[in-house]
Amino acid sequence: MNKVINIQEKFDLFSDQWSPKRIGQLNGQQILLAKIQGEFVFHKHDDEDEMFMVMKGQLVLELRDRSVTVNPGEFFVVPKGVEHKPIAKEETHLLLFEPLSTKHTGDVMADITVETYEEI
């Protein structure tokens, strides 16, 4: 991938929610975009940290001991092994940065689990 990526143009390519799209890779990491609204499931990633950056909307990350609110232009890193549940009251656009080995819903299989990320 030797070209400039316009993040907004990539967001314009899809409308489905809770189904991250891969827009790039580097050094064993993947760059994902996701549109979300509503509540996800509590899950964790035993071996990988996960970064959530809000591009539009507002993300609440429920952790077992607290809630973290992430606004546009901000990001939060969920450390490996920490249970978390993403929540968005309105449609929220996220940029996610995580290792290629990270499973969508971590240690939980749910109806919304995505096995393979579409590349756009």
C-alpha positions as MATLAB code, in Angstrom:
seq = 'MNKVINIQEKFDLFSDQWSPKRIGQLNGQQILLAKIQGEFVFHKHDDEDEMFMVMKGQLVLELRDRSVTVNPGEFFVVPKGVEHKPIAKEETHLLLFEPLSTKHTGDVMADITVETYEEI';
ca = [
       0.000    0.000    0.000;
       1.878    3.010   -1.269;
      -0.859    5.595   -1.412;
      -2.543    8.162    0.764;
      -5.673    6.820    2.464;
      -8.575    9.196    3.044;
     -10.337    7.934    6.160;
     -13.634    9.722    5.430;
     -13.760    8.251    1.925;
     -13.319    4.795    3.465;
     -16.141    5.421    5.976;
     -18.365    6.429    3.047;
     -17.905    2.950    1.508;
     -19.935    1.080    4.132;
     -22.933    1.435    6.410;
     -23.060   -1.830    8.371;
     -22.406   -1.590   12.083;
     -20.231   -3.676   14.390;
     -18.360   -5.073   11.386;
     -14.849   -3.544   11.228;
     -13.214   -2.987    7.848;
      -9.442   -3.272    7.385;
      -7.914   -0.254    5.662;
      -4.244   -0.981    6.240;
      -1.521   -3.045    7.904;
       1.903   -2.337    9.281;
       4.398   -4.306   11.347;
       1.929   -7.044   12.252;
      -0.770   -4.523   13.168;
      -4.052   -3.776   11.424;
      -5.857   -0.484   11.010;
      -9.620   -0.914   11.118;
     -12.635    1.351   10.714;
     -15.973    0.584   12.334;
     -19.383    2.172   12.634;
     -21.194    1.299   15.821;
     -24.422    2.094   17.626;
     -25.943    0.400   20.646;
     -24.148   -2.051   22.922;
     -21.552   -4.682   22.137;
     -20.741   -7.632   24.417;
     -18.312   -7.777   27.327;
     -15.151   -9.475   26.077;
     -11.388   -9.390   26.419;
      -8.295  -10.078   24.401;
      -5.858  -12.131   26.468;
      -2.751  -11.337   24.420;
      -3.400   -8.018   22.663;
      -3.993   -4.391   23.583;
      -6.737   -2.664   21.566;
      -6.850    1.017   20.643;
     -10.182    2.794   20.062;
     -10.029    6.251   18.459;
     -13.279    8.153   17.984;
     -13.574    9.964   14.669;
     -17.272   10.907   15.038;
     -19.825   10.465   17.832;
     -19.003    9.294   21.337;
     -17.826    5.949   22.682;
     -18.359    4.682   26.205;
     -16.156    1.770   27.159;
     -17.611   -0.115   30.094;
     -14.866   -1.796   32.069;
     -15.591   -3.986   35.079;
     -14.406   -1.262   37.496;
     -15.284    1.973   35.637;
     -16.589    3.616   32.484;
     -14.417    5.570   30.066;
     -15.906    8.160   27.690;
     -13.999    8.817   24.459;
     -14.904   11.847   22.312;
     -13.942   12.782   18.727;
     -10.201   13.193   18.333;
      -9.496   11.113   21.448;
      -8.391    7.519   21.886;
      -8.178    4.959   24.649;
      -6.109    1.786   24.821;
      -7.729   -1.208   26.483;
      -4.873   -3.280   27.923;
      -4.710   -6.979   27.137;
      -6.765   -9.114   29.476;
      -9.142   -6.281   30.477;
     -12.848   -6.983   29.937;
     -14.603   -4.209   28.045;
     -17.941   -3.480   26.399;
     -18.182   -0.695   23.789;
     -21.387    1.361   23.848;
     -22.517    4.160   21.520;
     -25.833    5.971   22.018;
     -25.565    7.516   18.531;
     -23.783    6.233   15.455;
     -20.095    6.472   16.230;
     -17.183    6.075   13.839;
     -14.051    4.409   15.189;
     -10.501    3.875   14.050;
      -9.111    0.732   15.686;
      -5.461   -0.235   15.857;
      -4.605   -3.750   16.983;
      -2.426   -6.781   16.205;
      -3.495   -8.951   13.261;
      -4.099  -11.817   15.687;
      -6.844   -9.958   17.590;
     -10.227  -11.689   17.374;
     -13.280   -9.454   16.942;
     -15.057  -10.467   20.151;
     -11.977  -11.862   21.856;
     -12.801  -14.793   24.099;
     -16.567  -14.608   23.408;
     -18.497  -15.982   20.443;
     -21.654  -13.979   19.760;
     -24.144  -13.408   16.942;
     -22.227  -10.241   16.036;
     -18.796  -11.911   15.892;
     -16.950  -11.292   12.624;
     -14.461  -14.027   11.724;
     -12.644  -12.242    8.864;
     -12.452   -8.497    8.307;
     -13.331   -7.163    4.867;
     -10.603   -5.028    3.310;
     -11.730   -1.781    1.737;
];
